[in-house]
Amino acid sequence: MADETQQPTPVFQIQRIYLKEASLEQPNSPAIFLETQQPSVDVQLGVEAQSVAEGIFEVTVVATVHTKIGERTVFLVEAKQAGIFEIRHIPQEVLQQVVGIQCPQIVYPYLRANMADLIVRAGFPPVHLAELNFQAMYEQQMAQRQAEAAANGQAA
């Protein structure tokens, strides 16, 4: 009887971290290298997650860095850094937090390094992505989803 009440041991393991996709565009090279004006830098970040098998999740952190001088693009870099994680025997509400917070925190440093390396290899000074608070990002997304659900519920 003791075996029936015993809960399975929670499992969290990194199976693999990999660069899923990377692209670089320099549409105004080589002329853009002669510019002396500082470019504006726009950074967009996102997190994607999907279940790929029972207890196996792929979590992808996506970054886009677009630099411009006026209306001319200096460079546009997009990269997707992903990780495959085995996550089992964890309550659903905790699972969502692990996939939405802990997994991106593990993947993100690899993305930062790959983005900086790609930009330097393109001949530009590195752009170092800032540290991120994935917990705050997750909480903001959850609040936004709840607000949208409440708005849809009232409109229906």
C-alpha positions in Angstrom: 0.0 0.0 0.0 2.8 2.4 0.6 3.8 2.1 -3.0 0.4 3.3 -4.2 0.7 6.7 -2.3 4.3 7.3 -3.3 4.6 10.0 -5.9 7.0 9.5 -8.8 10.2 11.4 -8.6 10.1 14.7 -10.5 12.5 14.7 -13.5 14.1 17.8 -15.1 17.0 17.1 -17.6 18.5 19.0 -20.4 18.7 16.7 -23.4 20.3 19.2 -25.9 20.9 22.9 -26.5 21.3 23.9 -30.1 21.2 26.8 -32.6 18.0 26.2 -34.5 18.2 29.0 -37.0 20.3 32.1 -37.7 20.2 34.7 -40.4 22.1 37.8 -41.2 21.4 40.5 -43.7 23.6 43.5 -44.7 21.7 45.0 -47.6 23.7 48.2 -47.7 27.2 46.8 -47.4 29.9 47.8 -48.2 28.8 51.5 -48.2 27.4 51.2 -44.7 30.9 50.5 -43.3 31.9 54.1 -44.3 29.2 55.7 -42.1 30.3 57.5 -39.0 26.9 58.1 -37.5 25.8 55.8 -34.6 23.1 53.4 -35.7 19.8 52.9 -33.8 19.4 49.4 -32.4 16.1 47.7 -32.0 16.0 44.3 -30.2 13.0 42.0 -30.1 12.9 38.9 -28.0 10.4 36.1 -27.6 10.0 32.6 -26.2 8.3 29.7 -27.9 7.6 26.3 -26.3 6.1 23.1 -27.6 5.7 19.5 -26.5 7.5 17.2 -28.9 6.8 13.9 -27.1 5.4 12.7 -23.8 7.5 14.6 -21.1 9.8 16.2 -23.7 9.6 19.9 -24.5 11.4 22.1 -27.0 11.9 25.7 -25.7 13.2 28.3 -28.2 14.3 31.8 -27.4 14.2 34.1 -30.5 16.1 37.3 -30.9 16.0 39.9 -33.7 18.5 42.8 -33.8 17.8 45.4 -36.4 20.3 48.3 -36.6 19.6 51.4 -38.8 21.2 54.7 -39.7 18.2 56.8 -40.7 16.1 54.6 -42.8 19.0 52.5 -44.1 19.6 49.1 -42.5 23.1 48.5 -41.2 22.4 44.8 -40.4 19.5 42.6 -39.4 20.2 39.5 -37.4 17.7 36.9 -36.2 18.5 33.7 -34.3 16.6 31.0 -32.6 18.4 29.1 -29.9 16.6 26.0 -28.6 16.8 23.4 -25.9 15.2 20.0 -25.5 14.2 19.3 -22.0 12.8 16.2 -20.3 10.3 17.3 -17.7 8.1 14.6 -16.0 6.1 14.2 -12.8 5.6 17.9 -12.1 2.2 19.5 -11.5 0.8 21.4 -14.5 1.0 24.9 -13.0 4.6 24.2 -12.0 5.4 22.7 -15.4 4.2 25.9 -17.2 6.6 27.9 -15.0 9.5 25.6 -15.6 8.9 25.7 -19.4 8.3 29.5 -19.4 11.0 30.6 -16.9 13.7 28.1 -16.1 14.1 26.6 -19.6 14.5 30.0 -21.3 17.0 31.0 -18.6 19.1 28.0 -19.5 18.9 28.6 -23.3 19.4 32.4 -23.3 23.1 32.6 -22.6 23.8 30.5 -25.6 21.7 32.8 -27.7 23.5 35.9 -26.4 26.9 34.4 -27.3 25.8 33.2 -30.7 24.3 36.6 -31.6 27.4 38.6 -30.5 29.6 36.2 -32.4 27.6 36.4 -35.6 27.5 40.2 -35.5 31.3 40.4 -34.9 31.9 37.9 -37.7 29.9 40.2 -40.0 32.4 42.9 -39.4 30.5 45.0 -36.8 31.1 45.8 -33.1 29.3 43.2 -31.0 25.8 43.9 -29.7 25.4 42.3 -26.3 21.9 41.3 -25.5 20.9 42.5 -22.0 20.2 40.0 -19.2 16.6 39.2 -19.0 14.2 38.5 -16.1 12.2 35.6 -17.6 10.0 35.4 -14.5 8.8 39.0 -15.0 8.4 38.3 -18.7 6.3 35.1 -18.0 4.2 36.9 -15.4 3.5 39.7 -17.9 2.5 37.2 -20.6 0.1 35.4 -18.1 -1.5 38.7 -17.0 -1.9 39.7 -20.7 -3.6 36.3 -21.5 -5.9 36.7 -18.5 -6.9 40.2 -19.6 -7.5 39.0 -23.1 -9.6 36.0 -21.8 -11.6 38.3 -19.6 -12.2 40.7 -22.5 -13.3 37.9 -24.8 -15.6 36.5 -22.1 -17.3 39.8 -21.7 -17.6 40.3 -25.5 -19.1 36.9 -26.1 
